[in-house]
């Protein structure tokens, strides 16, 4: 009986030590809070601009892992495959454009903050660039700046993917002129309205 109590006490003590190791000081194993927004202000603004620029033609997916866009070529040794996948696993692209009808990958878009050398993707990642080029996926790097216009972004993206930008036509607005009625037609029309 004493041995059973001692065993239960040892199990409880061991469990409490393990639990204490994996929890914060408050005893919560999930020390998380919800973020206010998924995107930074710059990312949200640029996403809105991208949707206005090419949203009619492409689906826009954000924060895509490089490994989701590419795969290793056949015939690669296991060691080379493992090394390439290990490099690609932690790389991420800001936006990916996908054709709305075929759902094929069209291009990858990265925002670049060149204001200083430690800015967001200020230094070109040669591995990402080479991997996308090898997979025939255009890599579009756009500088973070204010004042972009949707048609400028659209033209730049279409140029980079090898399509000619279509000129944007303004819809024609027709102004209907009032019909000219004779005095007797006007009187009949107004009488007809009054009877309703």
C-alpha positions in Angstrom: 0.0 0.0 0.0 2.8 2.4 0.9 4.6 1.5 -2.3 1.4 2.3 -4.3 1.1 5.7 -2.6 4.8 6.4 -3.2 4.4 5.4 -6.9 1.3 7.7 -7.3 3.2 10.6 -5.6 6.2 10.0 -8.0 4.0 10.0 -11.0 2.2 13.2 -10.0 5.6 14.9 -9.3 7.0 13.8 -12.6 3.9 14.9 -14.5 4.0 18.4 -12.8 7.7 18.8 -13.7 7.0 17.9 -17.4 4.0 20.2 -17.5 6.0 23.1 -15.9 8.7 22.6 -18.5 6.3 23.1 -21.4 4.2 26.0 -20.0 5.0 29.6 -19.3 5.2 31.1 -15.8 1.4 31.5 -15.7 0.8 27.8 -16.4 -0.7 28.4 -19.9 0.6 25.9 -22.6 -0.6 28.3 -25.4 0.9 31.7 -24.8 -0.6 33.4 -27.8 -2.7 36.5 -28.7 -4.5 37.3 -31.9 -2.8 39.8 -34.1 -4.7 42.9 -35.2 -4.2 42.3 -38.9 -2.7 39.6 -41.1 -1.0 42.2 -43.3 1.2 45.1 -42.5 -0.1 48.5 -43.7 2.2 48.4 -46.7 1.2 44.8 -47.6 -2.5 45.6 -47.3 -2.2 48.7 -49.4 -0.2 46.9 -52.1 -2.6 44.0 -52.1 -5.5 46.4 -52.7 -3.5 48.0 -55.5 -2.7 44.6 -57.1 -6.4 43.6 -56.9 -7.3 46.8 -58.7 -4.5 46.4 -61.3 -4.8 42.7 -62.2 -7.6 41.3 -60.1 -9.9 40.9 -63.1 -7.4 38.6 -64.7 -5.6 36.8 -61.9 -6.2 35.4 -58.5 -3.8 36.9 -55.9 -2.5 34.6 -53.2 -0.4 36.1 -50.5 2.5 34.8 -48.4 3.2 31.6 -50.4 6.1 29.3 -49.6 8.5 28.8 -52.4 8.3 25.1 -51.9 4.6 25.3 -52.9 5.5 26.7 -56.3 8.4 24.5 -57.4 9.4 20.9 -57.3 12.7 19.1 -58.0 13.5 18.0 -61.5 13.4 14.2 -62.1 16.7 12.3 -62.0 18.2 14.3 -59.1 20.1 12.3 -56.5 18.5 12.0 -53.0 21.2 14.1 -51.4 20.9 16.9 -54.0 17.1 16.8 -53.7 17.2 17.0 -49.9 19.7 19.9 -50.0 17.6 21.8 -52.6 14.3 21.3 -50.7 16.0 22.3 -47.4 17.1 25.6 -49.0 13.6 26.2 -50.5 11.6 25.2 -47.5 12.1 28.5 -45.5 11.7 30.9 -48.4 8.5 32.9 -48.9 7.0 35.1 -51.6 4.8 38.0 -50.8 2.2 37.4 -53.6 1.6 34.9 -56.3 -0.6 35.6 -59.4 -2.7 32.6 -60.6 -4.6 32.5 -63.8 -8.4 32.6 -63.0 -9.4 30.1 -65.6 -6.6 27.5 -65.6 -5.4 28.0 -62.0 -1.8 27.9 -63.3 0.9 29.9 -61.6 1.6 33.0 -63.7 4.1 35.0 -61.6 5.6 35.7 -58.2 5.6 39.2 -56.8 7.8 40.4 -54.0 7.8 43.9 -52.3 11.2 45.4 -51.9 12.0 48.1 -49.3 15.3 49.7 -50.5 15.2 52.5 -48.0 18.1 50.8 -46.1 20.1 47.6 -46.5 18.1 45.9 -43.7 14.8 46.7 -45.4 12.3 44.0 -46.4 13.9 41.9 -49.1 16.3 44.8 -49.9 19.0 42.3 -50.8 18.1 40.1 -53.8 17.8 36.5 -52.8 19.6 34.7 -55.6 18.4 31.3 -54.6 14.7 32.4 -54.9 15.4 34.2 -58.1 17.3 31.2 -59.6 14.7 28.7 -58.4 11.9 30.6 -60.0 13.8 31.2 -63.2 14.6 27.5 -63.4 10.9 26.7 -63.0 10.0 29.3 -65.7 8.0 31.5 -63.2 8.6 35.2 -63.6 9.8 36.9 -60.5 8.6 40.5 -60.2 10.2 42.7 -57.5 8.4 45.9 -56.9 9.8 48.8 -54.8 7.7 50.0 -51.9 6.7 53.5 -52.7 3.7 55.7 -52.6 1.9 57.0 -55.7 1.7 53.8 -57.7 -1.3 53.8 -60.1 -3.2 50.6 -60.9 -2.6 50.9 -64.6 1.2 51.4 -64.1 1.3 48.2 -62.0 -0.8 46.3 -64.5 1.4 47.4 -67.4 4.6 46.4 -65.5 3.2 43.0 -64.5 1.9 42.2 -68.0 5.2 43.3 -69.6 7.2 41.1 -67.2 5.0 38.0 -68.0 5.2 38.7 -71.7 1.7 40.0 -72.4 0.9 43.2 -74.1 -1.2 45.5 -71.9 -4.6 46.2 -73.4 -5.4 49.9 -73.6 -8.0 50.7 -71.0 -11.1 52.0 -72.6 -13.4 54.2 -70.7 -17.0 53.0 -71.0 -19.1 55.2 -73.2 -21.9 57.0 -71.3 -24.8 58.0 -73.4 -27.0 60.8 -72.3 -30.5 60.2 -73.4 -32.0 63.3 -74.8 -35.7 63.9 -73.9 -38.1 63.1 -76.7 -39.7 66.1 -78.3 -43.4 65.8 -78.0 -46.0 67.8 -79.7 -48.3 69.8 -77.4 -51.2 67.3 -77.9 -48.9 64.3 -77.2 -47.6 66.1 -74.1 -51.1 66.7 -72.9 -52.1 63.1 -73.5 -49.0 61.9 -71.7 -49.6 64.0 -68.7 -53.3 63.0 -68.6 -52.3 59.4 -68.8 -49.9 59.8 -65.8 -52.6 61.6 -63.8 -55.1 58.7 -64.3 -52.7 56.2 -62.7 
